[in-house]
């Protein structure tokens, strides 16, 4: 099923033994545009910490109740490797979290999620082995060719075609089958009103993160020939 990432950020997260917070932000990689983590706002439950959960941990989305269900207990999340609130999500953090929870290493393998094409829930978390962990971290640092982007900073980025501005990103649409972002929702000022268009990430050629500019292999007038929508919700409903 397809969802707007902005909608997911209003969902509560439920562990196997109760609610533990809300989705604060979403992180995806700039290579495959797959969602790799949900950052959790744990309120006062785990102060001064960043909590990240991989879609590998998700067991379901309840759209009606606005719930994101995960396979872990609150204690397991509480005892996970600590990432201070003022610390960025590094490759070392990713390795520590992946090893602790037993998530599949999406960066190793030819498929979207490493050895598989969709996230899954392992039956038994992997046991820690410091020598293996260190080797995995080294491999990750050497072979990683992606950058993790967060949804909050992506909204508002300007989209550019070959010959000019095409609008700005106002939302993202992902498929909960594989947690891949399938469409960028682009807001374009079409006199006398704003309109919304869908652009696939496969058209992206480069991203100038510091300048908030995204470039695609399309002409600026490409959107004029596409179906437009009054709202981004209408754009989602059309798929």
PyMOL commands that set and color helices and strands:
alter all, ss='L'
color gray80, all
select helices_A, chain A and resi 5-8+55-57+74-78+91-101+130-143+151-154+201-203+209-211+220-225+232-237
alter helices_A, ss='H'
color red, helices_A
select strands_A, chain A and resi 2-4+12-15+18-29+35-41+51-53+58-62+67-70+148-150+158-161+164-175+180-190+193-199+204-208+213-216
alter strands_A, ss='S'
color yellow, strands_A
deselect
rebuild
show_as cartoon
